Amino acid sequence: MSIALIFMVLLLAGVPVAFVLGLTSVFYLIISGNLDFFLTIPQRMISAPNNFSLLAIPLFVLAGEIMNSGGITKRLADFSRALVAHLRGGLAYVNILVSAFLSAIVGSANAVAAIQSTFMVPEMKKDNYDDDYSAAITAGGSIMGPIIPPSLIFILYGVAASTSIGALFLAGIIPGIMLTIGFFALAFMYAKKKGFPVKEKASIRTVFKSFLNALPALLVPFLIIGGIFSGQFTPTEAGAIGSVIAFIVGMYIYKDLEMIDIPNVLIRTGVISASVLIINSTASVFSWTITMEGIPQMIAEGLTSISEKPWVILLIINILLLIVGMFLEPLSAIIILVPILLPVVEVLGIDPIHFGVVVSLNLTIGLITPPVGLVLFVVSGITKVSFVRLSKAIIPFALMAIVVLLIITYVPAIVTFIPELFLS
């Protein structure tokens, strides 16, 4: 238990997660007297990111950063307005729809939250939407980012679980649609309660024109998923192709991307990618040390001693992951927990693709759950809505996400249907 104590002390002290993982491993080796293993640490840290599949991370980050700088948000918002702004409380639907579109481009909840907080929340305030609600719907919508493909979380899970990243991308499509529909339902109930007026519907010509303007941006995720569907390229190659297409769209079609923007795009891509890969390196050492102490076996034996029924084990794991997600960032949690939990669910006959989506959605919900919901801090910081008020306003969206989580947990065909259809 010494390793767990060291881990919690460092985490509560506010040490960055990457250093928590590395320092916990070092302190454990010192306490246990296994000093000879220090020679192995550099080797494990270097070999962990030396994985072709991980190359997809900087490539997808690059594609997202280029698209962010290429004027896509305005086009997507205009298209969304033309589709749903006429409905009662239409801007809330626009917010959710733009979040879904952005999720299919940037693949990160924090990025979607930051973009929407800057762009959509001020628009909603102009239309007299409540500040807390505007911030909450923005934070809630952002968690579609890691679920709607492409997704950094799915890439890391695929590497950690040695399973198909392409299948995970396909498996996230229906859960992403379910989240969108669930949030639409909340927006409908709120609009009805507040009595928002119904606005004039956009003409077919306006809808078509806005669609044509948004089409180049929408093509990026469709080309990525379509290429994986057809087997034309791997997820890693898809990231490279997506980056090239994003550059062409931003530079030559929308003409909002300029050469002067490229250095900043590359710097942001490098910083984000490096942070993920550093966590991956130190997590590799951490996983090695907890294996030495037999923690995975202890957890496996503890879970199976409670019950051998898959639905009970999944419920316990869901509760565990929801709690972990309140304190740990999803990418770190996946690297730490997947090697521990995956052997347990495989013994019970649970599909690793299905389990990957369950794990990812669990930990993503943690991004909008206090006390360490990173998305809440991002939205609160940009919108100036207090963290406490936002934490209260986000509750319906967190509960809706949990409902979707429970559905996909116990109806695995929802997750596995598309991968089996196209990849079997």
Secondary structure, DSSP 8 states (H G I E B T S, - for coil): -HHHHHHHHHHHTT--HHHHHHHHHHHHHHHHT-GGGGGHHHHHHHHTT--GGGGHHHHHHHHHHHHHHTTHHHHHHHHHHHHHTTSTTHHHHHHHHHHHHHHHHH--HHHHHHHHHHHHHHHHHHTT--HHHHHHHHHHHHTTTTTSSS-HHHHHHHHHHT--HHHHHHHTHHHHHHHHHHHHHHHHHHHHHHT--------HHHHHHHHHHHHHHHHHHHHHHHHHHHTSS-HHHHHHHHHHHHHHIIIIIS----GGGHHHHHHHHHHHHHHHHHHHHHHHHHHHHHHHTTHHHHHHHHHHHH---HHHHHHHHHHHHHHHHTTS-HHHHHHHHHHHHHHHHHHTT--HHHHHHHHHHHHHHGGGSTTS-HHHHHHHHHH---HHHHHHHTHHHHHHHHHHHHHHHH-THHHHHHHHHHH-
